[in-house]
Amino acid sequence: MVRSIDRLFGNMANASFFFSNPLFSGLNLDASPNFLQQLIECCPVGLILCRLDGTLVAVNSQLAQLLGRRVEELLSLTYWEITPETYLSAERSQFARLPNLQRYGPYEKEYWHQAGYTIPVQVSRVVLQHAGESLIWSSVTDISDRKQAEQRLLKHYHLLQSIIDSTPDAIFVRDLQGIYVISNSANSRLFGRTSPEVVGRSDAEFMPLEVAEKLWEVDRRIVQTGISENIEEVLTVGDVTYIFNSIKSVWRDAQGNPLGIVGISRDISDRKRAEQALRHYQETLEERVKQRTGDLTKANRKLVAEIVERQQIEKALRQSETREREKATHLEKALHDLQRTQAKLVQSEKMSSLGQLVAGIAHEINNPVNFIYGNITYTGQYVQDLFKLVELYQDCHAQSHPEIVAHIEAIDLEFVQEDLPRILESMRVGAERIREIVLSLRNFSRVDESQMKSVDIHEGLESTLLILQNRLKSKPNRPAINVVKTYSPLPKVECYPGQLNQVFMNVLCNAIDALEAKLESAEAAPANSSDSPTITISTEVRASDWVAISIADNGVGMSEQIQNQLFNLFFTTKPVGKGTGLGLPISYQIIVERHQGYLHCQSQIGQGTEFIIEIPLKQNHQKI
């Protein structure tokens, strides 16, 4: 709608166009003082006609409704009285420059609502000349829903960022020039910096150039070959040298073009030092054997014990290396899953905005949750192995060093051994619950099922009800909305699952709106009353090869006149900002054009409304 108004204004760039256009050449505007008001009233967005000093000449009812006022009340104010103080200086300057600019916008600002709060809007302006006077004509579009959606997306972004920052592994993304695009907390701490201080800079600013060049050489090789690599890297940052086990893959855009490198690195410096210590121990042991060959009989028991201990350590080290390789494989798989998810998200943009949001959240949460869930088991095994190793050391070295004894008492080792498995189990249960919620969200959005296929209709209904559960629950000013389900056994139905779920969402949202409107017009009925707000969902097979879904409510109902316009584009009975008049027309198109079915509405004022959806079981069948 905003783009349409902008195109209209684009045709009015000439200040004299409006009144000189041949379309209006036969009109006597002086004899038709209401003509301009009638013109702007037909526009579905808010419109303002004002003078350069801010005097309001005309506004339409859409703007008045947006600001919670009557048209007459608005015309008694000036433009500056409906504009918050933070915008006054800039807009006064803008008004002064408009006669030279001729048009301005679109841009975002706020207006005062009559209730005392501000409304975010998008404004476009053009200057008109009439009777020798410059007038400003502005289009005003309510962007409250978009701003709220941006806030929700920002909230989920911060949630995902906190999950990435909570992992002890370094996670990073570098572009083709070696500049950091993403750096989680673990990666940034290596440089003694925060993530914002690392992003936008290269490795050469944090480590010797020759070390950075080696990293970039590996990055260039991976980009050229397109093959992920699991490599061991030695990095010197300041006076500290780190050894990392890194998995690196190509970062690509939606078209498959390389953009840079995605990597996950694990610090294995301690493990390498342990390996070096083990080799040193082995060399020392061999030297002792050579020195004591003359006294083998006396030293035999001690030597055997040392060999057994060495073998146990080597075995533990081999097991640790095996586990590290398995974890590296899981990390590589997670990167591949992330790349596949990126391609799927491009296709999911064709769904409705709600479907996109639900699917995006489900996919973004699913990958890190699977990573966490999959590693809990291994973590438990590692913990048990470490506890076993501690017990072996205690058995083999009964007389421990006083510092070790003091540290064991300080950390309460026995309590840690008892409590840590319980903590891991609670983490596993929580991760499992998140996976169940993500599954329900995916069943609703059906991003991976955008093609026609046979599905269970009842699963789609249940997933949609789950998404709307918050709206169905009781509120301080109304009871809960009851949902009565009368499901008949249904075969699987050939359809577009994501689009059919969108229809269920639109019809159920309208039913909830109707019930809330009825409760607002009268005192809410008790929850167990026959008049309590209720939605009834029924399914059945008709004529052997058709399925019917009925969604009925006992809300306010509709007149026959309104029913005749239900499926007209942009027709809505809801207030500005709440209804767009798109939901039912889109639903009608999905059922009739995409599924060769029927969408009926039956309603009586005060009795409620019923929508009946009929689609064939197979899309090549015709209705009998």
C-alpha positions in Angstrom: 0.0 0.0 0.0 2.9 2.4 0.9 4.5 1.8 -2.5 1.2 2.4 -4.3 0.8 5.8 -2.6 4.4 6.6 -3.4 3.8 5.9 -7.1 0.8 8.2 -6.9 3.0 10.9 -5.4 5.6 10.2 -8.0 3.1 11.3 -10.7 2.6 14.5 -8.7 6.2 15.6 -8.7 5.2 18.7 -10.7 3.7 21.1 -8.2 0.9 22.1 -10.5 0.0 18.6 -11.6 -2.9 17.9 -9.3 -5.1 20.8 -10.5 -3.9 20.9 -14.1 -4.3 17.2 -14.9 -6.8 16.6 -17.7 -8.7 14.3 -15.4 -9.8 17.3 -13.4 -10.0 19.9 -16.2 -13.8 19.8 -16.3 -14.2 20.3 -12.5 -15.0 23.6 -10.9 -13.1 23.1 -7.6 -14.4 26.3 -6.2 -17.9 25.0 -6.7 -17.0 21.7 -5.1 -15.3 22.5 -1.8 -15.7 18.9 -0.6 -14.0 17.4 -3.6 -10.6 17.1 -2.0 -12.0 15.6 1.2 -13.9 13.0 -0.8 -10.7 12.2 -2.7 -8.6 11.5 0.3 -11.4 9.6 2.1 -11.2 6.8 -0.5 -7.5 6.1 0.3 -7.0 3.1 2.7 -4.0 4.9 4.4 -4.0 8.1 6.5 -3.8 11.3 4.5 -3.0 14.9 5.6 -3.3 18.2 3.7 -1.7 21.1 5.5 -0.1 24.5 5.0 3.6 25.2 5.4 2.9 26.7 8.9 1.4 23.4 10.1 -2.3 24.4 9.8 -4.4 21.2 9.0 -6.6 21.8 5.9 -8.0 18.3 5.5 -7.5 14.8 6.9 -9.2 11.5 6.2 -11.1 9.2 8.6 -8.3 6.6 8.4 -5.8 9.1 10.0 -8.4 10.1 12.6 -9.0 6.5 13.6 -5.2 5.9 13.8 -4.8 8.7 16.2 -8.0 7.9 18.2 -9.7 11.2 17.3 -12.6 12.5 15.2 -11.9 14.3 12.0 -13.4 17.5 13.3 -11.3 17.3 16.4 -8.1 16.8 14.4 -8.8 19.8 12.2 -9.0 22.0 15.3 -5.3 21.1 16.0 -2.1 22.0 14.1 0.4 19.6 12.7 2.8 20.4 15.5 0.3 19.5 18.2 0.1 15.9 17.0 3.9 15.6 16.5 6.1 14.6 19.5 8.7 17.2 20.5 11.6 15.1 19.4 10.6 15.5 15.8 9.6 19.2 15.8 12.9 20.8 14.9 13.7 18.4 12.1 10.2 18.6 10.6 10.0 22.4 10.8 13.2 22.5 8.8 11.8 19.9 6.4 8.7 22.0 5.9 10.8 25.1 5.1 12.8 23.1 2.4 9.8 21.3 0.9 8.9 24.0 -1.7 12.3 23.5 -3.2 12.5 19.7 -2.8 8.8 19.2 -4.0 8.7 15.8 -2.3 10.2 14.0 0.7 10.2 10.5 2.0 9.2 7.9 2.8 10.6 8.2 6.3 9.7 7.0 9.8 8.4 9.1 12.7 5.7 9.0 15.4 2.4 10.9 16.0 0.6 11.4 19.3 -2.4 9.2 19.9 -5.4 10.8 21.8 -4.7 8.4 24.7 -1.3 9.9 25.3 1.0 7.3 23.6 2.8 7.5 20.3 2.0 5.6 17.1 5.0 4.7 14.8 4.2 5.6 11.1 5.8 5.9 7.7 5.3 9.2 5.9 5.7 10.4 2.3 5.2 14.0 1.3 4.6 16.0 -1.9 4.1 19.8 -2.4 1.0 20.9 -4.3 0.2 24.4 -5.6 -3.4 25.7 -5.3 -4.6 29.3 -5.7 -1.0 30.5 -5.4 -0.4 28.7 -2.1 1.9 25.8 -1.4 0.2 22.9 0.3 1.8 19.7 1.7 0.0 16.4 1.0 1.3 13.5 3.3 0.5 9.8 3.2 0.7 8.1 6.7 0.9 4.4 7.1 0.7 2.6 10.5 3.8 0.4 11.0 3.1 -0.6 14.6 2.8 -4.3 13.7 6.1 -4.2 11.8 7.9 -2.5 14.7 6.5 -5.1 17.1 7.7 -7.9 14.7 11.2 -6.3 14.6 11.3 -6.3 18.4 10.3 -10.0 18.5 12.9 -10.9 15.9 15.6 -8.9 17.8 14.6 -10.7 21.0 15.1 -14.1 19.3 18.3 -12.9 17.8 19.7 -12.1 21.2 18.5 -15.5 22.5 20.4 -17.3 19.7 23.5 -15.1 20.3 23.5 -16.0 24.0 23.4 -19.7 23.1 26.3 -19.3 20.8 28.3 -17.2 23.4 27.6 -19.9 26.1 29.6 -22.6 24.3 33.3 -22.9 25.4 34.4 -23.6 21.8 35.4 -20.6 19.6 32.9 -20.0 16.8 33.7 -17.5 14.1 32.8 -16.3 10.5 35.4 -14.5 8.4 34.8 -13.0 4.9 37.0 -13.5 1.9 39.3 -10.7 3.0 39.9 -12.3 6.4 37.7 -9.8 8.2 35.6 -11.2 11.2 31.9 -11.1 10.5 30.9 -13.1 13.7 33.1 -13.8 16.7 31.5 -15.4 19.8 32.7 -14.7 23.3 35.1 -17.7 23.5 36.8 -16.7 20.2 37.1 -13.0 21.3 38.6 -13.8 24.7 41.6 -15.4 22.9 42.5 -11.9 21.8 41.6 -10.3 25.1 38.7 -8.4 23.4 35.0 -8.4 23.4 33.0 -9.6 20.3 32.2 -6.0 19.1 35.9 -5.2 19.3 36.8 -8.2 17.1 34.1 -8.0 14.4 35.3 -5.8 11.5 39.0 -6.6 12.2 41.4 -9.2 10.9 43.7 -11.7 12.7 46.8 -9.6 11.7 45.7 -7.1 14.3 45.8 -9.6 17.1 48.7 -11.9 16.3 52.0 -11.9 14.3 51.5 -11.4 10.6 53.2 -14.7 9.7 50.7 -16.6 11.9 47.7 -14.8 10.4 49.0 -15.5 6.9 49.0 -19.3 7.7 45.4 -19.1 8.8 44.4 -17.2 5.6 46.2 -19.7 3.5 44.1 -22.5 4.9 40.9 -20.3 4.4 41.8 -19.7 0.8 42.4 -23.4 0.1 39.0 -24.3 1.6 37.2 -21.6 -0.4 38.9 -22.8 -3.6 38.2 -26.5 -3.1 34.8 -26.1 -1.4 35.8 -29.0 0.9 35.5 -28.7 4.7 38.6 -29.5 6.7 39.3 -30.8 10.2 42.8 -29.4 11.0 45.1 -28.7 13.9 46.2 -25.1 14.2 48.9 -23.4 16.4 48.1 -19.8 17.2 50.3 -17.3 19.1 48.4 -14.4 20.7 50.6 -12.1 22.7 52.9 -14.3 24.9 50.6 -17.3 24.8 50.6 -20.2 22.3 47.4 -22.1 21.7 46.8 -25.4 19.9 43.3 -25.8 18.3 41.4 -28.6 16.7 39.4 -26.6 14.1 36.6 -27.5 11.6 36.2 -25.1 8.8 33.7 -24.9 5.9 32.8 -22.5 3.2 30.2 -19.8 4.0 27.9 -19.4 1.0 25.0 -17.2 0.1 21.6 -18.4 -1.1 22.9 -18.8 -4.7 25.9 -20.9 -3.5 28.5 -18.2 -4.0 31.3 -18.3 -1.5 31.3 -15.4 1.0 34.0 -16.6 3.4 34.7 -19.2 6.1 32.6 -20.6 9.0 34.7 -22.3 11.7 34.5 -24.0 15.1 37.7 -24.4 17.1 38.4 -26.3 20.3 41.4 -25.6 22.5 43.4 -28.8 22.9 46.5 -27.2 24.4 46.1 -29.1 27.6 45.7 -32.4 25.8 48.8 -31.8 23.7 50.8 -30.9 26.9 49.6 -34.2 28.4 50.8 -36.1 25.3 54.1 -34.4 25.5 54.4 -35.2 29.2 53.5 -38.9 28.4 56.2 -39.1 25.8 58.7 -37.6 28.2 57.6 -40.1 30.8 58.0 -42.9 28.3 61.5 -41.8 27.4 62.4 -41.4 31.1 61.1 -44.9 31.8 63.1 -46.4 29.0 66.2 -44.7 30.3 65.6 -46.1 33.7 65.2 -49.6 32.2 68.6 -49.3 30.5 70.2 -48.0 33.7 68.8 -50.9 35.8 69.4 -53.8 33.5 71.8 -55.2 36.1 69.2 -55.3 38.8 66.2 -56.6 36.9 65.2 -59.2 39.4 64.9 -56.7 42.3 63.2 -54.0 40.2 60.9 -56.4 38.3 57.7 -55.7 40.4 58.2 -52.0 40.3 58.9 -52.0 36.6 55.8 -54.1 35.8 53.7 -51.7 37.8 55.1 -48.7 36.0 54.5 -50.4 32.6 50.9 -51.2 33.5 50.3 -47.6 34.6 51.8 -46.4 31.4 49.5 -48.7 29.4 46.5 -47.5 31.3 47.3 -43.9 30.6 47.9 -44.7 26.9 44.6 -46.5 26.7 42.8 -43.6 28.3 44.5 -41.2 25.9 43.5 -43.3 22.9 39.9 -43.3 24.2 40.0 -39.6 24.6 41.3 -39.1 21.1 38.5 -41.3 19.7 35.9 -39.3 21.6 37.5 -36.0 20.3 37.3 -37.4 16.7 33.6 -38.3 17.2 32.8 -34.9 18.5 34.6 -33.3 15.6 32.5 -35.4 13.3 29.3 -34.2 15.0 30.5 -30.6 14.7 31.1 -31.0 11.0 27.6 -32.5 10.6 26.2 -29.5 12.5 27.9 -27.2 10.0 26.4 -29.1 7.1 23.0 -29.0 8.7 23.3 -25.2 9.1 24.1 -24.8 5.4 21.1 -27.0 4.4 18.9 -24.9 6.7 20.1 -21.7 5.0 18.8 -23.0 1.7 15.5 -24.1 3.2 15.0 -20.7 4.8 15.1 -19.1 1.3 12.2 -21.3 0.2 10.3 -20.7 3.5 10.0 -16.9 2.6 7.1 -17.8 0.3 4.9 -18.7 3.3 2.9 -16.2 5.4 4.7 -13.9 7.8 3.6 -16.0 10.8 4.8 -19.2 9.1 8.2 -17.7 8.3 8.7 -16.5 11.9 7.6 -19.9 13.4 9.7 -21.9 11.0 12.8 -19.6 11.4 12.7 -19.9 15.2 12.2 -23.6 15.0 15.1 -24.1 12.7 17.4 -21.7 14.5 16.7 -23.3 17.9 16.7 -26.9 16.6 20.4 -26.9 15.5 22.0 -25.7 18.8 19.5 -27.8 20.9 20.5 -30.9 18.9 24.1 -30.0 19.4 23.6 -29.6 23.2 21.4 -32.7 23.4 23.8 -34.9 21.4 26.8 -33.9 23.5 25.2 -34.4 27.0 25.6 -38.2 26.7 29.2 -37.9 25.7 29.8 -35.3 28.5 28.4 -37.8 31.0 30.7 -40.5 29.7 33.7 -38.2 29.9 32.8 -37.2 33.5 32.5 -40.9 34.5 35.9 -41.6 32.8 37.5 -38.6 34.7 36.0 -39.8 38.0 37.4 -43.3 37.3 40.8 -41.8 36.5 40.7 -39.8 39.8 39.9 -43.0 41.7 42.8 -44.8 40.1 45.2 -42.1 41.0 43.9 -42.1 44.6 44.3 -45.9 44.7 47.8 -45.8 43.2 49.0 -42.8 45.2 47.5 -43.3 48.6 49.8 -40.7 50.2 48.7 -37.7 48.2 50.5 -34.4 48.3 49.0 -32.1 51.0 48.1 -29.4 48.4 46.0 -32.0 46.5 44.3 -33.2 49.7 43.5 -29.5 50.6 42.1 -28.9 47.1 39.9 -32.0 47.3 38.4 -30.8 50.6 38.0 -27.3 49.2 35.9 -28.4 46.2 34.1 -31.1 48.1 35.0 -33.8 45.5 32.6 -36.4 46.9 29.6 -33.9 46.5 30.7 -33.0 43.0 30.8 -36.7 42.0 27.2 -37.1 43.3 25.7 -33.8 42.0 27.3 -33.5 38.5 25.4 -36.5 37.0 22.1 -35.1 38.3 22.9 -31.7 36.7 23.6 -33.4 33.4 20.3 -35.4 33.6 18.3 -32.2 34.2 20.0 -30.6 31.2 19.1 -33.7 29.1 15.4 -33.5 30.2 15.2 -29.7 29.4 16.8 -30.2 26.0 14.3 -33.0 25.2 11.4 -30.7 26.1 12.7 -28.0 23.8 13.0 -30.5 21.0 9.3 -31.5 21.5 8.3 -27.8 21.2 10.4 -27.3 18.1 8.7 -30.4 16.5 5.2 -28.9 17.1 6.3 -25.6 15.6 7.8 -27.4 12.5 4.6 -29.4 12.1 2.7 -26.1 11.9 4.9 -24.2 9.5 5.6 -27.2 7.2 8.5 -25.4 5.6 10.0 -28.7 4.4 6.6 -29.8 3.0 5.9 -26.9 0.7 5.2 -29.3 -2.2 1.9 -31.2 -2.5 1.8 -34.4 -0.5 -0.5 -36.6 1.5 -0.8 -35.5 5.2 -2.9 -36.0 8.3 -5.3 -33.0 8.5 -5.8 -33.5 12.2 -2.0 -32.9 12.8 -2.3 -29.6 11.0 -5.3 -28.5 13.1 -3.5 -29.5 16.3 -0.3 -27.7 15.4 -2.3 -24.5 14.6 -4.2 -24.7 18.0 -0.8 -25.0 19.7 0.4 -21.8 18.1 -2.9 -20.1 19.2 -2.8 -21.5 22.7 -1.9 -18.2 24.3 -5.0 -16.5 22.7 -7.3 -19.3 23.8 -6.2 -19.1 27.5 -8.2 -17.1 30.0 -7.4 -13.4 30.3 -8.0 -10.9 33.2 -11.0 -9.5 31.3 -12.5 -12.8 29.8 -12.7 -16.5 30.4 -10.8 -19.1 28.5 -12.1 -20.1 25.0 -13.3 -23.7 24.9 -12.3 -25.8 21.9 -14.6 -28.8 21.2 -13.2 -31.3 18.7 -15.4 -33.8 16.8 -12.9 -35.6 14.6 -14.0 -38.4 12.3 -11.4 -41.0 11.0 -9.8 -39.5 7.9 -7.5 -40.9 5.3 -4.4 -38.8 4.4 -5.3 -35.9 2.2 -3.2 -34.7 -0.8 -2.6 -31.0 -0.3 -0.1 -28.2 0.3 0.4 -28.6 4.1 1.9 -25.2 4.8 -0.8 -23.3 2.9 -3.6 -25.4 4.4 -2.2 -24.6 7.9 -2.3 -20.9 6.9 -6.1 -21.2 6.1 -6.7 -22.9 9.5 -4.8 -20.0 11.2 -6.8 -17.3 9.4 -10.2 -18.9 10.2 -9.4 -19.7 13.8 -8.0 -16.2 14.4 -11.3 -14.7 13.0 -13.3 -17.0 15.3 -11.2 -15.8 18.4 -11.7 -12.2 17.3 -15.5 -12.7 17.0 -15.7 -14.3 20.5 -13.6 -11.5 22.0 -15.9 -8.9 20.3 -19.0 -10.6 21.8 -17.4 -10.6 25.3 -16.5 -6.9 25.0 -20.1 -6.0 24.2 -21.6 -7.8 27.3 -20.5 -9.2 30.6 -18.4 -12.4 30.2 -20.4 -15.6 30.8 -19.1 -18.1 33.3 -16.7 -20.7 31.9 -19.2 -23.5 32.4 -22.2 -21.6 30.9 -23.9 -22.6 27.7 -22.9 -19.1 26.4 -19.3 -19.5 27.3 -17.0 -18.7 24.3 -16.6 -21.9 22.3 -15.0 -23.0 19.1 -16.1 -26.3 17.6 -14.0 -28.1 15.1 -15.4 -31.1 13.1 -14.1 -33.3 10.3 -15.7 -35.9 8.1 -15.4 -37.7 4.8 -18.0 -36.7 2.2 -19.0 -38.5 -1.1 -16.2 -41.0 -0.4 -13.4 -38.9 -2.0 -13.9 -35.4 -0.3 -13.0 -34.2 3.2 -14.8 -31.5 5.0 -13.5 -29.4 7.9 -15.9 -27.2 9.9 -14.8 -24.5 12.3 -17.7 -22.8 14.1 -17.9 -20.2 16.9 -20.7 -18.8 19.0 -19.5 -15.2 18.6 -21.2 -12.1 17.3 -22.1 -13.5 13.9 -22.4 -11.5 10.6 -25.2 -10.1 8.5 -25.9 -11.4 5.0 -24.5 -8.2 3.5 -21.1 -8.7 5.2 -21.1 -12.4 4.2 -21.4 -11.4 0.6 -18.2 -9.3 0.8 -16.1 -11.7 3.0 -13.8 -12.8 0.3 -13.4 -9.4 -1.4 -9.8 -8.2 -1.2 -9.2 -5.6 1.6 -12.7 -5.9 2.9 -12.6 -6.0 6.8 -14.9 -5.1 9.6 -12.1 -4.8 12.1 -10.6 -1.5 13.2 -7.6 0.0 11.5 -4.4 -1.7 12.5 -6.0 -5.0 13.5 -7.5 -6.2 10.2 -6.1 -6.0 6.7 -8.8 -7.7 4.7 -6.3 -10.1 3.3 -6.8 -13.3 5.5 -10.0 -14.7 4.1 -9.3 -13.7 0.4 -6.0 -15.5 0.6 -7.6 -18.5 2.3 -10.3 -18.6 -0.4 -7.6 -18.6 -3.1 -5.7 -21.4 -1.4 -8.8 -23.6 -1.1 -10.5 -22.9 -4.4 -7.5 -22.3 -6.8 -4.7 -24.3 -5.2 -6.8 -27.3 -4.0 -9.9 -27.2 -6.3 -12.1 -27.1 -3.2 -14.8 -24.9 -1.7 -14.9 -22.5 1.2 -18.4 -21.7 2.6 -19.5 -19.3 5.4 -22.8 -19.7 7.4 -23.6 -17.0 10.0 -26.4 -15.3 11.9 -26.1 -12.2 13.9 -25.8 -13.0 17.6 -25.6 -16.8 16.9 -22.1 -17.3 15.6 -20.3 -18.2 12.4 -19.3 -21.5 10.7 -16.7 -21.9 8.0 -16.8 -25.1 6.0 -13.7 -26.2 4.1 -14.1 -28.9 1.4 -11.2 -30.3 -0.6 -10.8 -33.6 -2.6 -8.7 -36.4 -1.1 -6.8 -36.5 -4.4 -6.3 -33.4 -6.5 -7.1 -35.1 -9.8 -10.6 -36.1 -8.5 -13.7 -34.0 -9.3 -16.5 -33.4 -6.8 -19.6 -35.6 -7.3 
